[in-house]
Amino acid sequence: MDKHNACTVGLGSNTPDREYQIKQAIEHLCGYLSKCAVSSVYESEAVNGRDKPYLNAVVHGFTEHDYDTVVKFLKDWESECGRTQVSSVEGIIPIDLDLVIWNYSIKRPKDFERHYFNLGYRELLAKGVYETM
């Protein structure tokens, strides 16, 4: 397996314990990825304008795992944290983890364009995290 798969993950939570959820997700991701870089944590309004505001962050790092394995890892963590289809429909998101960029290729263009991802992504760009591209 190649240890040089680069991935950038967008994080979000809008539950009352959202600070805890984001902190735990960052720790979980940085235990899984090597050379983990983390943006600051910041608040954003829900895209639909109805749900509670989110806390967001962006994490970038490297893994030896393939794309599908990483996506499964992220979705398994969401489930572990209490995310269900019902909670998603109701707009209650304990944690949302999206693999937006994989090996410097944008996999989720809509997320990539959103303010909630771009703020953290640009912060990591400014820190020089992506200079190896």
KEMAR-68094 format. One record per residue (C-alpha): residue in one letter; x negated, y negated, z negated. Coordinates in steps of 0.02 Angstrom, whole numbers, plus 50000, padded with zeros to 5 digits. Last residue first. Layout:
! residues N
AXYZ
...
END
This chain:
! residues 133
M499274903250235
T497954902950098
E498414885050049
Y500134890649989
V499884887549803
G499094870549834
K499964861949687
A500924851049810
L501604866649894
L502154873349723
E503114857149692
R503844858249866
Y504514875649829
G505254870149663
L506254855849740
N506634865649898
F507554879749811
Y508934869949724
H508934857049865
R509504870149989
E508594872750155
F507664888450099
D509284895650029
K510104894050200
P508574901050288
R508464917050183
K507034927350255
I505814913150289
S504154920750342
Y502614916850238
N502334935150195
W504114935550125
I505024919350086
V506754917950008
L506774933149895
D508294928249794
L508514930249607
D510154924449530
I510334925849341
P511794925049220
I512904918449362
I514684914349313
G515554908049470
E517094919149446
V516694928649606
S514904931249545
S515504937149374
V516664949749458
Q515304956449573
T514194958849421
R512724949849342
G512414955649165
C510544953449143
E510194971449190
S511194968649350
E510114953749399
W508554963849356
D509114977949472
K509414965049610
L507634958349594
F506814975649591
K507894980949739
V507314965649837
V505504969849794
T505694987949850
D506504982450013
Y505074970550053
D503654982650020
H502664983849859
E500834979049838
T501364962149771
F500874943949778
G501534928349696
H502714913549707
V504064908849581
V505354895149605
A506424887749467
N508244883549438
L509434878749299
Y511184878249365
P512654866549342
K514374874249306
D515434879849453
R516554868349553
G515464858249673
N515234873149789
V513344870549793
A513254870749604
E512334855549537
S510484856949503
E509414857249346
Y507534859649338
V506244872349280
S504464868249332
S503724878549470
V502894895249437
A501344903049514
C501004921749492
K499314927849553
S499954945749542
L501804949849538
Y502774961649425
G502344954249255
C502574936949330
L504314942149386
H504854948149214
E504134932849126
I505004921249251
A506634930949232
Q506544929749042
K506254910849047
I507664908449173
Q508904918649068
Y508384909948906
E508644892748982
R510304898749058
D511034904048890
P512664894548922
T512744902549095
N512244893749256
S510674903149309
G509534901449460
L507894908349525
G507144906949700
V505804919549743
T504264917149851
C503344932649909
A501634936449976
N501214954450022
H499344955749990
K499204971349885
D499434982350038
M500005000050000
END
